[in-house]
Amino acid sequence: MRLVKARIQNYRSIIDTGLFDVEKTKTIMVGPNEAGKTAILQALQQINPPPDVPKFDALRDYPRAKFNDITTNKVLPENVKVVEAHFALEQADLDELPEGFADCTYIFWRKLDNKAIHDLRGGPQIESYGNLHKDLIRLCSHIDPRLPAVADDAPEPEKPSELLDIITKTWNDNTKIEGANAKSLLCWLDKILPLVDEGNETEEKRFDKLKKAITVSERRDKALATLNSRLPVLVLFNNYFRVKPLIHLDHLATRIETKVLDDAQYDYGNQCLLKLLGFTARELSTLGKTADPPANNPTALKNYRDQLDKRSYQLNAASVRLTDEICGVWSPDPSKDEADRLRVQADGQYLKVVVEDDLGVEIELDQRSEGFQWLVSFFVVFFAEAVDKHENAILLLDEPGLSLHGLKQREFRNTISKLAEKNQTLYTTHSPFLVGPDELDIVRVVEMTDRRIGTTVHTTISAGDPAAMLPLQEALGYDLAQSLFTQQRNLVLEGLTDYWYLDVVAQLLREGGVVTLNDKIALVPAASAGKVVYYATILHAQKLKVAALLDSDSAGDQAAQQENLVHTLGNKAILRTKDVYSGDVNKPEIEDLLRETLVQVAKSELGWDVENTAGKQMARPIVEVFAAEVTGFSKYKLAKAFLSWARAHESSDLTPDEIKQWTALIERINKALK
C-alpha cells in the first residue's frame, strides 16, 4: 500500500493544506521556518502511529485562534477531520481482497478525537433498492407460482412476494442495500433458492445478479477491514531522537519511572534502543547490580548465567541487524566504510554504543560524523517503532542531515534515496544540498504567507513567498554554477523542461543500449530561448566548447537568427528540433519529439485526454493541443508527469519514431561537442 495523496486540516498552524500529491518513493518538502513543515509530518504520523506516540489533543493541536469554537461546543472534536490519506493498492494488497477491487483507492481519515473512518473509492458500489426493485418483482413473479401444494386443511404458506413486502415495507428507492437491510434480503434469497427453476437460464442469472448486488456491502466491508489491517505504520524521526553513546541505566530507569523530565524527547532515542533490545532500563540496571551467586548454588549460578547470556545474545543480534542495515545505505566514501561494525555493549550500569573500524579499534558513537550518528539513531527508532511492520512503514524525516556540511549533505541525499527504495519517504529540509537538480518534480513547497489562511502545500513548484522557493533557487544556482565552468563541453537549452526531457530520455536510451549521450557534456538550462545567447557567450568566453539546442517555434527561430549567437557558436553548433523531427508539425518543439508518449502519459498520469484531438490534428504542435484542450495546462506539469512515468519505464516503451528522433538528436549533440 502506497500513500499517493494527503491533506491536513485544523491542526496547529494548518487550516487546510489542500490535497497534495505524494511521490512513489521520495517526497521533499521545502519552505521557510514557521511555515508548518514539521506540523505536516506530525499530523501525517497520526494516520497510523507506532504505539505510545501521543494522540491528537484538542487543547494542544486545534488551531489556537479558533479554540473558542471547541470550548463553546460550536465545533465538536468528533466532527473535525485532521488528516486525510489516499493510498494506492499494490499487488500484495490486491491478493488479500475479494474479487473486483483491483482499481480501488483506500482513503483514511483521522479526526481530532482520534477516531478513524475509512472508505474505498472505486470497486463495486453499494446498490440502492430502486436499482434492484424490478428484478426482485420479476423474480417473485417466477417463484410465487412454484410454491409446493399443501393439504386442503393446511394454511396457505406466505408467498415469497409477501415476505419480500414485509422486509421492504419501509424502504424507498434510495434505501442502500447494506448492513441489516442486506442481511434480511440475503436471507430471503437463500430461502427462495429452491423455488428457482434451474432449467430457466434467465431466472438463474437474475438470482445470481441479485445475490452479487446484495453482497457488495459485505464484500466492501471485508475489503475495508483487510486494508485497515495492512495500513502502513508511519515512523516520524527528528533530530531530537538521538541515541546517546553512553547511557547510565539506573539514572535512565529512574527518569522513566518518575517522569522527571518534561521533555520526553530527551530520552526517546534511548528508550527505543532498549525496546529494540527487548529490555527495560530497570531490568538491565538490576542485572548490572546483581552480585555473583554463591558457588555452592548450581541453580542460582545457572539462572544468573542464563540472564547474562540472554543479554549478550540480544545485544549481539541488535548490533548485527543495525550494522547490516546501515552498511546497506551509508557509503559517503566507497573507499572508507564508517560502519564496519556497530556494537551495543552492557558494562555494569552503562550501556554503550560503539563503532569498530577495520583495525578493530572501538570508537564511541559520538566521535563519528553527525550524519552517521543520525543514521544510527534513525534505524534504532525505526526498528523499535515499526516492530515487525518495518517493511510496510512510511518514513517521515524532519530536517535530516541538518548539521552536516553542505557537500556532505549532497552525499547524504544518496543515503535518503537508498532508504526510500525500501520505504516510501517524506522529508523536510531548508537545505539546497538535499534537493537534487533532477528532483524538482518531487518537491512540495510549504508556505504560510498569512496566518489567517495557514499552511498550504503546493504540488507544483510555485509559491507566493520567495523564502519558500529559496532552497530550490539555491539548488539550481549551485548546480548551474558548478556546471558552467567545470565541463569542457556545454549544451545550452532553452529551459528547465527541455533539460528534463533530454536528461531523462538520454538516460532511458543509454540503459536500453540504444545510444549514449557523452557524459562529459554539461546540460545548461537558460531561462528562455532569448537568454540562450547570454549563456553561450559567457561559456564561449571561457574557451569552452558550446552548442545550443533550440525549438523550431517562433521564439527558437528568433534566438537562432541572433547575430551574436551565430557569430559565437557558428551554424553547426546551433541545433534545432526540426533537424531530427520526422512528423507533420511544421515548427516542432522538443515535446513534439515525444508526441505519442506524452499524450499517453498525460492521460494516465494527469487525466488529460487529448488523444482524439491530437490524432486529428497531427500538424499542430502538441503543446498547442494541450493548451487548447486542458484548462490550467502547464508545460511544467506535463514534464513532471513524464519524469514520473520514466522512472517506471524503459526505452522500449517509447515509440519507434521517438527512439529514432532522439537517437539522431543525441548523435548530433555528441558530434557538435566532440
Secondary structure, DSSP 4 states (H G I P E B T S, - for coil): -EEEEEEEEEETTEEE---EE--SSEEEEE--TTSSHHHHHHHHHTTSPPTT-----HHHHS-GGGTHHHHTTSS-GGG-EEEEEEEE--HHHHTTSPTT-TT-EEEEEEETTS-EEEEEESSSPPPBHHHHHHHHHHHHHHHGGGPPP--TTSPPPPPHHHHHHHHHTT--TT-B--HHHHHHHHHHHHHHGGGS-TT-HHHHHHHHHHHHHHTHHHHHHHHHHHHHHTPPEEEEE-TT-PPPSEEEHHHHHHHHHHT--S-GGGGHHHHHHHHHHT--HHHHHHHHHPPPPPTT-HHHHHHHHHHHHHHHHHHHHHHHHHHHHHHHH--SBTTB-TTSEEEEEEETTEEEEEEE-TTS-EEEGGGS-HHHHHHHHHHHHHHHHHGGGGGGEEEEEESTTTTS-HHHHHHHHHHHHHHHHHS-EEEEE--GGGS-TT-GGGEEEEE-S-TTT--EEESSS--S-HHHHHHHHHHHHHHHHHHHHH-SEEEEESSHHHHHHHHHHHHHHHHTTS----TTEEEEE-SSGGGHHHHHHHHHHTT-EEEEEE-SSHHHHHHHT-HHHHHHH-GGGEEEGGGT--SS-SS--GGGGGHHHHHHHIIIII----HHHHHH-TTS-HHHHHHHHSTT--HHHHHHHHHHHHTT--GGGS-HHHHHHHHHHHHHHHHHT-
